[in-house]
């Protein structure tokens, strides 16, 4: 049986970031994606809400996807675009075109 310390090590070793979000869009935890060549450190997101970070129309779309995943209890795979114009506080420098992402959204149940 794997213990909690080992499980945390496994999660931290994930090549891509995994975000644990509440139904309301609050970042509960961030695991993986630690390679600075490809990702920014996401730990600063913990405790913030999606609506704090992106413009209202994007935040609403993300919350809809979370709701769909929770209601269906099935894995949802969604492609979406995100640009500096969608994210609050980002400067105008950087890629002019939106960047496309593939999100995998899965509801999970905590069992005691």
Secondary structure, 3 states (H helix, E strand, C coil): CCCHHHHHHHHHCCCCCEEEECCCCEEEEEECCCCCCCCCCHHHHCCCEHHHHECHHHHHHHHHHHHHHHHHCCCEEEEEEECCCCECCCCCCCCCCCEEEEEEECCCCCCC
